[in-house]
C-alpha cells in the first residue's frame, strides 16, 4: 500500500546528511581523496541511490496496481480508516524492514570497500621515493 514511504523517508534524511557532510569534506579535501580513499559522502551517495531507486520502483509498482491516485488523499488506503490502519502497519513493518535491509547491504559494501582500500598499496607520485 505505502511501504515505499519508509525507504523514501530514509532517502530524504540521508540526502540532506550527504549534502552537509560533503560541504564539510570540501574544507578538508586533501584528507578525503588522498591515497585512493573514497569519501564518506560518496559512500553515502551509494545508499541514497539504492534507497531512491528502490523507493521509486516500489512507488511505480503501487501506482501500477492502482494504490496511488493523482488526487487527494493520493493513497487509496488513506480514504478508509480501516485501510489506513493496515497501511500504517505495512509501513511500520514491511517498509521499515526494507529500509533496514538496504542499509545493512550498504554497510556491508562500505565494510568491503574499506577493507579493500586498506589492502591496496598507495600509488606513488612522480618524483617520490619509497
C-alpha positions in Angstrom: 0.0 0.0 0.0 2.6 2.6 1.0 5.6 0.6 2.2 7.8 2.7 -0.1 7.4 5.7 2.2 9.8 4.3 4.8 12.8 3.9 2.5 11.8 7.2 0.8 11.9 9.0 4.1 15.3 7.5 4.9 16.5 8.6 1.5 15.4 12.2 2.2 17.3 12.2 5.5 20.4 10.6 4.1 20.4 13.0 1.1 20.4 16.0 3.5 23.1 14.4 5.6 25.2 13.7 2.5 25.0 17.4 1.5 26.1 18.5 4.9 29.0 16.0 5.1 30.1 16.8 1.5 30.3 20.5 2.4 32.4 19.7 5.5 34.7 17.4 3.4 35.3 20.2 0.9 37.1 22.1 3.6 39.4 19.1 4.2 39.6 17.9 0.5 43.2 16.8 0.8 42.3 14.3 3.5 39.3 12.9 1.7 40.7 12.0 -1.7 44.3 11.2 -0.7 45.7 7.7 -1.0 42.8 6.4 -3.2 40.3 6.6 -0.3 36.6 7.1 -1.0 35.0 10.0 0.8 32.2 9.1 3.2 29.8 11.5 1.3 30.4 9.4 -1.8 29.7 6.2 0.1 26.5 7.8 1.5 25.6 8.6 -2.2 25.6 4.8 -2.8 23.0 4.4 0.0 21.0 7.3 -1.5 21.0 5.7 -4.9 19.8 2.4 -3.5 17.1 4.0 -1.4 15.8 6.4 -4.1 15.9 3.6 -6.7 14.1 1.1 -4.6 11.5 3.6 -3.4 10.9 4.8 -7.0 10.4 1.2 -8.2 8.0 0.4 -5.3 6.1 3.7 -5.9 5.7 2.8 -9.6 4.5 -0.7 -8.6 1.9 0.7 -6.3 0.9 3.2 -9.0 0.6 0.4 -11.5 -1.7 -1.5 -9.1 -3.9 1.5 -8.5 -2.9 2.1 -4.9 -1.7 5.6 -5.7 -4.0 8.1 -7.3 -3.3 11.6 -8.7 -5.9 13.2 -6.4 -6.2 13.7 -2.7 -5.6 11.6 -0.5 -3.2 10.1 -3.1 -3.0 6.8 -1.3 -6.2 4.8 -1.8 -5.8 3.2 1.7 -5.9 6.7 3.3 -9.6 7.2 2.3 -10.9 4.5 4.6 -9.9 4.4 8.4 -9.7 0.6 8.5 -7.4 0.6 5.4 -5.4 3.4 6.9 -4.6 1.4 10.0 -3.5 -1.5 7.7 -1.4 0.9 5.6 0.4 2.3 8.7 1.1 -1.2 9.9 2.6 -2.1 6.5 4.8 1.0 6.5 6.0 0.1 10.0 6.7 -3.5 9.3 7.4 -4.1 5.6 8.7 -0.6 4.8 11.0 -0.4 7.8 12.3 -3.9 7.1 13.1 -3.0 3.5 14.9 0.2 4.5 16.9 -1.6 7.2 17.9 -4.4 4.8 19.0 -1.8 2.2 21.0 0.0 4.9 22.6 -3.3 6.0 23.6 -4.2 2.5 25.1 -0.7 2.1 27.0 -1.1 5.4 28.4 -4.4 4.0 29.5 -2.6 0.8 31.2 0.1 2.9 33.0 -2.5 5.0 34.2 -4.4 2.0 35.5 -1.3 0.2 37.2 -0.1 3.4 39.0 -3.5 3.7 40.0 -3.5 0.1 41.3 0.1 0.1 43.3 -0.7 3.3 45.0 -3.6 1.5 45.6 -1.7 -1.8 49.1 -0.1 -1.8 49.0 3.7 -2.3 50.3 4.9 -5.7 53.5 6.9 -5.6 53.5 10.3 -7.1 56.1 11.2 -9.7 59.4 12.1 -8.1 58.7 10.4 -4.7 60.7 7.5 -3.4 59.5 4.8 -1.2 
